[in-house]
Amino acid sequence: MAKIRTGRVGEQIKKELSQLIQTELKDPRIGFITVTGVDVTNDLSQAKIYLSVLGDDEQKAASLKGLEKASGFLRSELGKRIRLRHVPELIFKFDDSIAYGSRIEKLLTEIVDQEEK
């Protein structure tokens, strides 16, 4: 039963955080960010937010710093939008799965092109 609740809370946090980052945050360091996933601990004390950032490593680092700086604001806004007794601590991490998938796809197309020659 607890797994179902943590899954629902994680999806709700993902939805609300995506909206907050797009509409409410005005930090110029924060670039184009997509929230790809949220893992919430069983006791709802921590939430790992997985992000995909468009840009190079410097822009990714700047976006991460901006989000960490705004984590207090994001937690308070989440508390207003989601009815939880305690809003989880937000831990931001990069999700490299999209870049990894596109790299594998590129390699596969190169292999197919070589076989055709």
N, C-alpha and C positions, 0 to 999 in steps of 0.2 A: 504494500500500500504506500509506503514511503517513497518508493521509486517513482510511482505515478505522480505523486505530488511534486517531487523535485524536478521531474521532467516538465510538468506544466508550469512551474515557477520559472524554470530556465527558459522556456519558450516565451513566456510573458516578458521576462527581463530582456531577452533578445529583441523582441518587437519594440518595446518601449525605448530601449537604448538606441536602436536604429533611428527612431523618430527624434529623440533628444539630440543626438549627434548632428543630424541633418538640419534641424530647425533652431535649436536653442543655443548651441555653442558658436561663439563668434571669434574664437581664437584663430589668428591667421596661420599658426603653425600646423593646425589640423587640416590635412588635405582630404582627398576623396577616400573615405573609409567605408568598408562594408563589414558588418558584424556577421561572421560566418557561423558562429556557434557559441553556446554558453554551457558550461558544466558547473552544476551547483552541488556542493557537498550535501550529505544526507541531513546534517543538522542546520542547513541553510545559513551557515556562518560565512562562507566564502563562495564567490562565483568567479570562475575563470572565463573571461571573455576573449574569444578568438577573433582576430581582426585580419582583414585583408586590406592592404594599403596600396594605392596606385602611386608609383613613383620609385625613385632610387632609394638606396639605403639611408642617405641623409634625410630625405623627406619622411621615411618611415620612422627614424629616430625622433625627428621633430614632432611628428604626429603622436608618437607614444608619450613623449614628455608633456605635450599639451593635454592629452587625455588623463595622464596621471595627476596633473595639476588640477584638472577639473573633476576629479573623482568624487570629491566632497559634494560638489554641486549636483553631479549625476546621481549620487546616492540619495540626496535629499529629494530630488525630483522623482526618483523611482519610488521613494516612500510615499509621496503624495499620490502617485498614479496607481500603485499596487498596494493593496491592503495587506501588509505584513507587519508583524510585531517588531521584528528586527530586519532591517535591510542588509543583505549580505555585503561583505567587503568585496570590492571590485578589483580583480587582478587582470591586467591586460596582457595578452600574449599575441604574437604574430602567428597567423595561420599560413604556412607556406605550401599548403596542399594545392592551391590553384596554380601557383607558379610551377610546382613540381609536375602537375598534370599537363600543363602546356609544354613543358620541356620534354616530357615523354612523348607527347603527340608529335612534336617537331622531330624528335629522333626517329619515330616510326615512319613519318613521311619521307625522311631522308633515306631510310632503308628501302622503302618501296621504290623511290626514285632510282636508287642504285641498281636494284634488281631489274628494273625496266630497261636500263641501258645495256 
